[in-house]
């Protein structure tokens, strides 16, 4: 069994920092995601936790909604 990096194993998808969110989304997606892209989304109304972290499920739902609107 492959051993996971301890930092990766400790990520909380309900409270990711902007750099961690960018790294996770870049790894699982077909295009790179940058911190600047995330900040632009947050400025455009993407949800964030009170402490500034990002809930990956809430952010993804927001992206789906925005894509469906044609933005």
mmCIF file of the C-alpha atoms, coordinates in Angstrom:
data_MODEL
# 
_entry.id   MODEL 
# 
loop_
_atom_site.group_PDB 
_atom_site.id 
_atom_site.type_symbol 
_atom_site.label_atom_id 
_atom_site.label_alt_id 
_atom_site.label_comp_id 
_atom_site.label_asym_id 
_atom_site.label_entity_id 
_atom_site.label_seq_id 
_atom_site.pdbx_PDB_ins_code 
_atom_site.Cartn_x 
_atom_site.Cartn_y 
_atom_site.Cartn_z 
_atom_site.occupancy 
_atom_site.B_iso_or_equiv 
_atom_site.pdbx_formal_charge 
_atom_site.auth_seq_id 
_atom_site.auth_comp_id 
_atom_site.auth_asym_id 
_atom_site.auth_atom_id 
_atom_site.pdbx_PDB_model_num 
ATOM 1  C CA . UNK A 1 1  ? 0.000   0.000  0.000   1.00 0.00 ? 1  UNK A CA 1 
ATOM 2  C CA . UNK A 1 2  ? 1.318   3.433  -0.925  1.00 0.00 ? 2  UNK A CA 1 
ATOM 3  C CA . UNK A 1 3  ? 2.057   5.660  2.069   1.00 0.00 ? 3  UNK A CA 1 
ATOM 4  C CA . UNK A 1 4  ? 0.438   9.110  1.906   1.00 0.00 ? 4  UNK A CA 1 
ATOM 5  C CA . UNK A 1 5  ? 2.195   12.369 2.593   1.00 0.00 ? 5  UNK A CA 1 
ATOM 6  C CA . UNK A 1 6  ? 1.211   13.421 6.131   1.00 0.00 ? 6  UNK A CA 1 
ATOM 7  C CA . UNK A 1 7  ? 0.284   16.959 4.961   1.00 0.00 ? 7  UNK A CA 1 
ATOM 8  C CA . UNK A 1 8  ? -2.012  15.577 2.261   1.00 0.00 ? 8  UNK A CA 1 
ATOM 9  C CA . UNK A 1 9  ? -3.561  13.096 4.659   1.00 0.00 ? 9  UNK A CA 1 
ATOM 10 C CA . UNK A 1 10 ? -4.418  15.882 7.098   1.00 0.00 ? 10 UNK A CA 1 
ATOM 11 C CA . UNK A 1 11 ? -6.287  18.114 4.647   1.00 0.00 ? 11 UNK A CA 1 
ATOM 12 C CA . UNK A 1 12 ? -9.847  18.916 5.674   1.00 0.00 ? 12 UNK A CA 1 
ATOM 13 C CA . UNK A 1 13 ? -12.057 19.351 2.580   1.00 0.00 ? 13 UNK A CA 1 
ATOM 14 C CA . UNK A 1 14 ? -14.453 21.472 4.650   1.00 0.00 ? 14 UNK A CA 1 
ATOM 15 C CA . UNK A 1 15 ? -11.722 23.993 5.521   1.00 0.00 ? 15 UNK A CA 1 
ATOM 16 C CA . UNK A 1 16 ? -8.940  24.273 2.940   1.00 0.00 ? 16 UNK A CA 1 
ATOM 17 C CA . UNK A 1 17 ? -6.611  27.221 2.601   1.00 0.00 ? 17 UNK A CA 1 
ATOM 18 C CA . UNK A 1 18 ? -6.504  28.923 -0.785  1.00 0.00 ? 18 UNK A CA 1 
ATOM 19 C CA . UNK A 1 19 ? -3.124  27.341 -1.678  1.00 0.00 ? 19 UNK A CA 1 
ATOM 20 C CA . UNK A 1 20 ? -4.348  23.882 -0.637  1.00 0.00 ? 20 UNK A CA 1 
ATOM 21 C CA . UNK A 1 21 ? -7.573  24.319 -2.614  1.00 0.00 ? 21 UNK A CA 1 
ATOM 22 C CA . UNK A 1 22 ? -5.607  25.326 -5.710  1.00 0.00 ? 22 UNK A CA 1 
ATOM 23 C CA . UNK A 1 23 ? -3.288  22.341 -5.314  1.00 0.00 ? 23 UNK A CA 1 
ATOM 24 C CA . UNK A 1 24 ? -6.136  19.836 -4.803  1.00 0.00 ? 24 UNK A CA 1 
ATOM 25 C CA . UNK A 1 25 ? -8.196  21.144 -7.720  1.00 0.00 ? 25 UNK A CA 1 
ATOM 26 C CA . UNK A 1 26 ? -5.142  21.201 -9.993  1.00 0.00 ? 26 UNK A CA 1 
ATOM 27 C CA . UNK A 1 27 ? -4.379  17.587 -9.149  1.00 0.00 ? 27 UNK A CA 1 
ATOM 28 C CA . UNK A 1 28 ? -7.882  16.273 -9.782  1.00 0.00 ? 28 UNK A CA 1 
ATOM 29 C CA . UNK A 1 29 ? -8.831  18.459 -12.735 1.00 0.00 ? 29 UNK A CA 1 
ATOM 30 C CA . UNK A 1 30 ? -7.713  18.682 -16.318 1.00 0.00 ? 30 UNK A CA 1 
ATOM 31 C CA . UNK A 1 31 ? -6.535  22.301 -16.006 1.00 0.00 ? 31 UNK A CA 1 
ATOM 32 C CA . UNK A 1 32 ? -4.351  24.046 -13.443 1.00 0.00 ? 32 UNK A CA 1 
ATOM 33 C CA . UNK A 1 33 ? -6.111  26.141 -10.804 1.00 0.00 ? 33 UNK A CA 1 
ATOM 34 C CA . UNK A 1 34 ? -4.213  29.059 -9.312  1.00 0.00 ? 34 UNK A CA 1 
ATOM 35 C CA . UNK A 1 35 ? -4.645  30.996 -6.095  1.00 0.00 ? 35 UNK A CA 1 
ATOM 36 C CA . UNK A 1 36 ? -5.408  34.071 -8.216  1.00 0.00 ? 36 UNK A CA 1 
ATOM 37 C CA . UNK A 1 37 ? -8.257  32.211 -9.906  1.00 0.00 ? 37 UNK A CA 1 
ATOM 38 C CA . UNK A 1 38 ? -9.682  31.228 -6.526  1.00 0.00 ? 38 UNK A CA 1 
ATOM 39 C CA . UNK A 1 39 ? -9.384  34.790 -5.201  1.00 0.00 ? 39 UNK A CA 1 
ATOM 40 C CA . UNK A 1 40 ? -11.239 36.053 -8.292  1.00 0.00 ? 40 UNK A CA 1 
ATOM 41 C CA . UNK A 1 41 ? -14.017 33.540 -7.643  1.00 0.00 ? 41 UNK A CA 1 
ATOM 42 C CA . UNK A 1 42 ? -14.198 34.568 -3.987  1.00 0.00 ? 42 UNK A CA 1 
ATOM 43 C CA . UNK A 1 43 ? -14.430 38.211 -5.074  1.00 0.00 ? 43 UNK A CA 1 
ATOM 44 C CA . UNK A 1 44 ? -17.233 37.192 -7.450  1.00 0.00 ? 44 UNK A CA 1 
ATOM 45 C CA . UNK A 1 45 ? -19.241 35.629 -4.623  1.00 0.00 ? 45 UNK A CA 1 
ATOM 46 C CA . UNK A 1 46 ? -17.888 32.116 -4.158  1.00 0.00 ? 46 UNK A CA 1 
ATOM 47 C CA . UNK A 1 47 ? -18.556 30.915 -0.621  1.00 0.00 ? 47 UNK A CA 1 
ATOM 48 C CA . UNK A 1 48 ? -15.846 30.945 2.028   1.00 0.00 ? 48 UNK A CA 1 
ATOM 49 C CA . UNK A 1 49 ? -15.814 29.992 5.674   1.00 0.00 ? 49 UNK A CA 1 
ATOM 50 C CA . UNK A 1 50 ? -15.657 32.746 8.306   1.00 0.00 ? 50 UNK A CA 1 
ATOM 51 C CA . UNK A 1 51 ? -11.936 32.092 8.760   1.00 0.00 ? 51 UNK A CA 1 
ATOM 52 C CA . UNK A 1 52 ? -11.257 32.512 5.019   1.00 0.00 ? 52 UNK A CA 1 
ATOM 53 C CA . UNK A 1 53 ? -10.865 28.822 4.276   1.00 0.00 ? 53 UNK A CA 1 
ATOM 54 C CA . UNK A 1 54 ? -12.781 27.123 1.491   1.00 0.00 ? 54 UNK A CA 1 
ATOM 55 C CA . UNK A 1 55 ? -15.245 24.267 1.848   1.00 0.00 ? 55 UNK A CA 1 
ATOM 56 C CA . UNK A 1 56 ? -14.537 22.207 -1.252  1.00 0.00 ? 56 UNK A CA 1 
ATOM 57 C CA . UNK A 1 57 ? -18.117 20.898 -1.519  1.00 0.00 ? 57 UNK A CA 1 
ATOM 58 C CA . UNK A 1 58 ? -19.668 24.366 -1.198  1.00 0.00 ? 58 UNK A CA 1 
ATOM 59 C CA . UNK A 1 59 ? -17.170 25.849 -3.649  1.00 0.00 ? 59 UNK A CA 1 
ATOM 60 C CA . UNK A 1 60 ? -17.812 23.084 -6.183  1.00 0.00 ? 60 UNK A CA 1 
ATOM 61 C CA . UNK A 1 61 ? -21.572 23.585 -5.883  1.00 0.00 ? 61 UNK A CA 1 
ATOM 62 C CA . UNK A 1 62 ? -21.075 27.307 -6.489  1.00 0.00 ? 62 UNK A CA 1 
ATOM 63 C CA . UNK A 1 63 ? -18.981 26.554 -9.592  1.00 0.00 ? 63 UNK A CA 1 
ATOM 64 C CA . UNK A 1 64 ? -21.670 24.249 -10.962 1.00 0.00 ? 64 UNK A CA 1 
ATOM 65 C CA . UNK A 1 65 ? -24.340 26.891 -10.370 1.00 0.00 ? 65 UNK A CA 1 
ATOM 66 C CA . UNK A 1 66 ? -22.231 29.594 -12.037 1.00 0.00 ? 66 UNK A CA 1 
ATOM 67 C CA . UNK A 1 67 ? -21.482 27.345 -15.009 1.00 0.00 ? 67 UNK A CA 1 
ATOM 68 C CA . UNK A 1 68 ? -25.169 26.547 -15.436 1.00 0.00 ? 68 UNK A CA 1 
ATOM 69 C CA . UNK A 1 69 ? -25.938 30.292 -15.450 1.00 0.00 ? 69 UNK A CA 1 
ATOM 70 C CA . UNK A 1 70 ? -23.474 30.776 -18.283 1.00 0.00 ? 70 UNK A CA 1 
ATOM 71 C CA . UNK A 1 71 ? -21.042 33.009 -16.361 1.00 0.00 ? 71 UNK A CA 1 
# 
